[in-house]
Amino acid sequence: MRSIGDMARDSGLGVSALRFYDRAGVLVPAWVDPVSGYRWYEPEQLEEGRLLARLRRAGMPLADIRLVLASWSGADTDLVRNLLEAHLRRLEQALSDARSEFSALRALLDHRENVMTSLRIAAVRLSIAAPELAAALDTVRFAASTDPELPMLGGVLFDIEGENLHVVATDRYRMAVAHAGIARHEGSRVQVIVPTPLADAMRALLDGEGRVWLSVDGDRVTLEAGDRQAAGQCLDHDFPDYRRLLPRAGGRRTLVEVAAFRKALEAGPVRSGEAGAHDLSVLRVDDGGTVTLCTDGDDDPNRVAVNREFLMDALAAGARDRLILELGAPTAPIAIRRPADEGTFSVLMPVRLED
């Protein structure tokens, strides 16, 4: 017989997915240990598991999957074929509808591009304390995207307004925001996206305690530190309005000791997301303000799943012994804030649990 781990590996379904399909009565193990609760599967159930994984990847509804699995081994295949054809028609219709909507959206974007005023201006030169800019870059660097399909996220946003330089990076699944003080900028708001390699080169110059100069001239950005400089072209894209992505206040907050929390994450229970691609930590904050790592049997409706690696990165980037962990609804972003500087923070998107 196959253990649940073997079944997960060979079928393409995560362990948590197999538990979910057991509880749903879709793929029930042949035997469950009455003492440990461990699930075991007959060898012939592997084909069912692989079939189930294919149907889920194709997006078939669970009710139809039940019928396909129940009819798969029968001599009459008409029901299975009809269910597959019906689902394919739904997918084709949904794709047609999506194409129509995207065509309309592209037309709207074309219109907006013709009337929008860019936030980039001809020339700006600002003085910034080197340690502040270094800390800001260290805080956000981990969240910069490496996805070639989204080049506008493959850099760090420098957002200059008033007396603040906000530094922002996001890869869609996480976002980090930090700030550095500047001499008051009296002009209009300025935004430039500094490519990640150039941002890294700038960070390498920030090894002193003095002030550095940041210059923007059209599509070129330069950082001067004494007689050294890093310069290059800005990314020719508009960064998304990160202010609309900021988490709303009102979530459950707890102050965590970072070292102890990291150890708990490393040793604590781990789950798999729907695709089984990442290790997840499932968290909840108790009424007393204590953060708990949930096990598989914990069905608290307020629990939130998060990519464990991303959470560890955010804790490291927070660069403090203590950080504030802020959890909202299971579908709301998770925020990691500094106690004395809540304008510098990371945001992590939650991950949907199979069950």
Buried (B, 14 or more C-beta within 10 A) or exposed (E): EBBBEEBBBEBBBBBBBBBBBBEBEBBBBEEBEEEEEEBBBEEEBBEBBBBBBEBBEEEBEEEBBBBBBEBEEEEEEEBBEEBBEEBEEBEEEEEEEEEEEEEEEEEEEEEEEEEEEEBBBEEBEBEBBBBBBBBBBBBBBBBBBEEEEBBBBBBBBBBBBEEBBBBBBBBEBBBBBBBBEBEEBEEEEBBBBBBBEBBBBBBEBBEEEEBBBBBBBEEEBBBBBEEEBBBBEBBEEBBBEBEEBEBEEEBBBBEBEBEEBBEBBEEBBBBBBBBBEBEBBBBBBEEEEEBBBBEEEEEEEBBBBBBBEBBBBBBEBBEBEBBBBBBBEBEBBBBBBBEEBEEBBBBBBBBEBBB
